[in-house]
């Protein structure tokens, strides 16, 4: 059986984040709200799940993924549904939990349904005819009062938190959540995000509601030796041989990017047993990622594509030089500045150790094929 997974990494597949795990556990226990940011598929959600598991005897973990929200109604519904199901997770009698919840969360239609796959009971939520903003404005205060009454503490994880910025009147939602955060005594917020420039604006702009409201934890690269050890350990657990040099090459080819390390190792685990090489596995990885990368390119203008490819090929120390402009036919200074700002805002490029690089290490290789 292939030991590698492309979903949340927990248990044996979670490695190299011991310092960050300890740091977040301490912050949550002390009530220090914390923002964790890093590129997409960099292990933020896995880290949050491990932290919540570590806290399970001391705090109730509530995980809410905001990636797919498109409206105020989505935000309100997800907040309430995830909160209620977490509060009732271990309850045998869901109706008793509903009665307790109804004392603190008003104007909601609550019920119990059964998951069609697992057949496990889940609490359902319906919003009444109140303005939807009311439900967002009051949810944190109501949760805090519930915690106070029942003597519990909550670790509230808001994944892809920056997505609320895409909604109409997003500042209003920020304000409601910030107001709840300020008065909450029994809730520690952990906010995760992949659009780093947006998150920095949210928490560092004096005009934004969340200004200086949380500790900031940029997620660093996992040490190479931790990932190499993981790859070798997983292969050996399934009695499949892998040379140390190949394990190192998997990690280096992916520039220690957690998702791609797992995916390349997953591919190689399968094909190496049929006599294929690591180079074959690398080619297959690029092939599998092509549809996603093509979607990225479709959303860029021609000047942005040209600049992105130029950065992928050259990894320049500086972009604004005559030689760089001439070699890659980049056009005007103002046009390149606009394109660079756009690529930074969508987290496609960044400065790494004094050079401009593509954030996604496999996208960088794909661009230079």
Secondary structure, DSSP 8 states (H G I E B T S, - for coil): -----SS---GGG--S-HHHHHHHHHHHHHT--EEEE-STTSSHHHHHHHHHHHTTTTSEEEEEE-TT--SHHHHHHHHHHHHHHHHTTT-S-HHHHHHHHHTTS-SEEEEEEE-TTT--EEEEEEE-SS-HHHHHHHHHHHHHHHHHHHT--EEEEEETGGGGGGSTTHHHHHHHHHHHHHH-SSEEEEEEES-HHHHHHHHH-TTSTTTT-SEEEE-----HHHHHHHHHHHHHHTT----HHHHHHHHHHTTT-HHHHHHHHHHHHHHHTTT--HHHHHHHHHHHHHHHHHHHHHTS-HHHHHHHHHHHHH--S-S--HHHHHHHT---HHHHHHHHHHHHHTTSEEEETTEEEESSHHHHHHHT-
